[in-house]
Amino acid sequence: MENSERPTEKKVEPDSVIREGKFFAAIGYVFVLCFVPLLLKKENAFAQFHGRQALILFIFELAAAIVKSIPIIGDVVFSFAYVILGIASLLGIVRVLMNEYWEMPVVSNIARKVTL
């Protein structure tokens, strides 16, 4: 993929696009609320960008919950994953509040492939 096709960390968007999608993008990082920006702000690039990343985090959270059913090691993996995913969600919210398109490591590569 060429550099011109990749979203940059600080993508230039009209202020109105970010302002209209900011609330929806932020709440998208709260567990199952990832569907809110994806369904209610389909035309807003800012909300969709963060909504897709939030969806991938939600899927990882579900996978961690499933792994928890494995005796002994499941609890350890679950606890570790929830700390990491919780921090990632908080960082996503902070970046939304800073009006930034932030590509989360690993998550953004998967999110780019999601089509809704």
ABEGO torsion letter per residue (X at the ends): XBAAABBBABBBBBAAAAAAAAAAAAAAABEAAAAAAAAABAABAAAAAAAAAAAAAAAAAAAAAAAAABBGAAAAAAAAAAAAAAAAAAAAAAAAAAGBBBBBBGAAAAAAABBX
